[in-house]
Amino acid sequence: MRAARLPHEVKRRGLTLFFANPLVCFAGTLASVAAVLLAIYFYRASLVRPNLTYYVNPVRASLVKAGGMSSLSVSHNGKKLDSDVSAAQIAIWNRGRQPIRRAQILEPIVLKMPAGAVILEATIRRISRNVTKFDLDRSRLSNGIVSASWDILEEGDGGIVQIIYAGPVDAKISGDGIVEGQKALSEARFSGRLQSAAEQYQEKFALLNCRRLPARLNVTEAAVLLGFKEHDIAPLVAVKLLVPLGRPAQNSPKYFATVDIIARAGDGDWLSEATRALARYWLRKNRRNEVTNETKMTL
């Protein structure tokens, strides 16, 4: 007659059988591999390194179209231009956590046009902070090259460069150069699709002819129904003439109740007050820009 097992022996045998199960062993192996991969990931993420990045704005301006039916002629430095003249804006900034100082630029940071394209003008449209001393070297514009330099770029610091060039509006613009700790510049790209002017018009027209509007409207849709520009909505929200749904954060998407927008679109007094508020807002903004430009010229 077999002796009864003690409780602790039964428990020990159960644990042994559990850990001897192939599925448990496989799960443990997977967990170990995942732990190693996560450790490597978080270690690499914790490294402080520079990440100098450039981004070519996909929206460009065609200033002059060669061969067009026009008596307008364009010249640069006394020389007549027979090619297209286009404009583009490029952002250059440090996305990394390690600051990039002037001494760490191992090879000049340049923006280059394709062979044969000439940069007519290069200007700085915006810089993150004056302390960066972000500047351009325009000595090689005739070769389609403009160089950027600075005293220091901390995380998020950079500038926006506008170039006007002799060439088609879709000419390729590339960045090149080396900084300490980064072998090549990173390029940020726009992954979406830009709508043409005709497509944007058709979209707005479709909204105005919709038999039943959605219960919520985004900023673009609200602007269409009210007859304002999209960039006019934020100032109207700031002065409480429009109230978005749900008290959203300042930088989050905003939606408006359709019934409220329709009511305001039919209220002449509200439209008049909103128009006056926008006029005051843009007047103040333009005056601030004039003061800023005068200050920069003085410096």
N, C-alpha and C positions, 0 to 999 in steps of 0.2 A: 504494500500500500504506500503510494507516494505521499511525502510530507507536504503539507500546505506551505505555499511561499509566504514569506513575511512581506508586509506592505512596502517596506523600503526596497526589497528585491524586485517586486513587481514594477515599482516606479522606475528603478534603474534600467530594467529590461526594456520598458516602454521607451525611455529616452534613447537607448542604444538602437532600437529598431527605427525610431524616428530619424536619427541622424545618419543611419545606414541607407535610408531611402534614396535612390538615385536622383529623384526630383529635387529633394532637399539639397543634395550635394551640388546639383546643377545650378540651383538658385543661389547658393552660397558663392559659387564661382562667378556668376554674373554680377553679384553684389560687389565682390572684390575687384573685378575689372572696372565696374562703374566707379567705385571709390577712387581707384588709381587715376582714371580719366578725369574725374572731377577735381582731384588734387592738382593735376597738371594744368587744367583749365584755370582754376582759381589762382594758381601760382603765376601763370602767364598774364592773367588779368591784373594782378597786383604789381607787375613790373611797371616802373615809371619810364616812359619812352616818348620821344617826339612823334608826331604824325602830321607833317605838313601836307595839306590837302588843297587842291584847287577844283573849282567848279565853274564850268562854262554855262552861263544862262542860255537855255535853249531858245528863248525869245530874243530875236535880233531885229534890228531895224535896217531896212534898205533905204538909204538916203538918196542915192541916185542910181537909176537903172540905165545902163548903156544901151544905145540903140533905140531909146524911147522917142516918141514923136514930141520933141520939145526943143525950144530954142535955147534952153538953159545949158550953159557950159560950166564945167568945174575945172579949176586949176589949183595946183599945190606948189608953193614956192616958185611961182611963175611958169610952171609946166602944166600944160593941159592934160587932163586925165580922160582917157577913152574907155576906162573900165568901170564896172559897178563900184559904188562907194557904199560901204555897210558899216554898222556899228554893233559892238558886242560888249557885254560886261562879264568879267571873270572875278570870282571871289577866291582869295588866298587866305588861309587861316590855319592855325595850329589846333588840331583835334586831339593831340596827345596831352599827357599830364606833365611831361617834362618841358620846361621853357626852352626856346630856341634863341640863342644869342647870335649877334653878328659874327663872332669868332667861330661859331659852329657851322657856318655856311662853307662847306668844302668846295662846292662848285656853284657858280652863280645860279640863282633861281630865275628862270626865264619863261616867258610866254612866247611861243613861236607860231608864225603863220606858215602855210605851205610855201614851197619854193616859188619865187616870182611875185608873191604878194607883198605889198608895201604897207607898213603901218604909217598912216598920215599923222595921227595924233594919239597920245596916250595920257590919260588923266586919272587921278585918284578921286573916285566919287564918294568914298566913305572909308573911315578907319575906325577900329573899335575903340582905341584910346590914343590920345596924342603922345603919351609917354612911350609908345612903341617906336616912334620916329619912322613909321612906314614910309618908304620913298621909292621912286622909280628912276632908273637909268635909261635915258632916251637916246643914247649915242648910237644905237644900231637899229633905229626905226626903219631906215631904208632897206635893211636886210630882213625886215619882218620880225624883229626880235625886240622885246622890251624886258628889262631886268628889274626885279624887285629886291629891296633890302630893308633892313630894320635894325634897331638896337636890341630889342627883345620882343619875342612873341610868347606870352604865357598861354595857358589853355583857353581857347576861345578867341584869342586875339588875331587880328588880321585886317585886311582891307579889300575894297572892291575897286577893280581897275576897269576903266572903260577905254576901249580902243576903237578908233575909226580907221578903217583900212580900205585899200583899193583891191576889191575882190568880191566874189559872189557872197550872198548872205549866208550860205551854208558852208563856207570855207572852214576847214578843220583847224581848230586852235588847240595846241598841246602845251603841256608844261614839262619842264625839265630842270634838273639840278640835284644836288646831293647835300644833305645836312648830316651832321654827326649823329650816328645812331639810326639813320634811315637811308637806305641805298637809293631809293627812287621816290618821287612824289606820289601821293595817293590821289586818285581822281574820283570825285563824286559825280554820279551821273543821274539824270532824270529818267526814271523808269516808266513814266506814264506816257500818254499821248496828248499832244496839244491840239485843241480844237481850233479850226479855222474860224474866221470872222463870220462866214456864212453859217457854220454849224452853231456858233453861239447865238446868232440871231434866230435861227430856227428853233432852238431850245427855248428861248424867251417867248417867241411867238406861240409855241405850243402850250406854254404855261398859261398865257393870257386867254387862250381859246379852250382851256380845259373845262369840261362841263362840271366836274366836281373837283374842287381843289383838295389837297391833302389837309389834314387837321393841323399839321405843323409846317412852317416854312423856314428854310435856312436863310442866311444873310442875302445870298444872291436873289432868291425868289422874292423875299420881302422887298428888296430894292426895286425889282421889276414892277411889282404891283403898286408901289408907292411913287414910282417915277423918279427915284433918286439913283445915284451911282452906288455901286457896292461899297466903296470906301466912305460913303456918307453915313452908313448905318452906325458905325462905332461912335462917332461924335453925338449922334442922336441918343444912343444908349447912355453915353456919359452924362448927358444933361437930363436924363430920365424921361425923354419924350417917347422913347421906346423901351419896353421892359421885356427882356428875354424870359423864356420859361425856365423854371427850376433854379434860378439864381446860380448860373454857371460861373466857374472860375474865369479870371480875366483872359487867359490864353486858351480856353476850351471852346469848341464849336457852340454856336448859339442858335437857338430856334425860337420862333415866335408863333403865337396862336393865330391861325388864319382869320378867325372872326375879328380879332383886334386889328389886324392889318387892314382888312377890308373896311372896318369902321373908320379907321384913320384916313384911308384913301378917299372916303366920301365926306370927310369933315374939312371944309374949307378953312376954318379958323386954325385947326391943327396944322394943316399944310402950310399956311402962312407963317405960323410960329416956328415950325421946323425949318422953313427956308431962311428965316431971319437968323435962327440959331446957327445954321451951317455957314451963313455969310460971316457971322462974327467969328466962328471957329477958324475958318480959312484965312480971314484977315489977320488974326493973332498969329497963326502959324507962319504965314508969309513974312510978317514983321520979324518974328524970331529968326527965320532963315536969313533975312537981310542983315540983322545984327551979327549973326554968326559969321556970315561971309565977310562983313567989314572987319570983324575981329581977326579973321585969318589973314586978310590982306595987310592989316596993321602989323601982325607978327612977322 
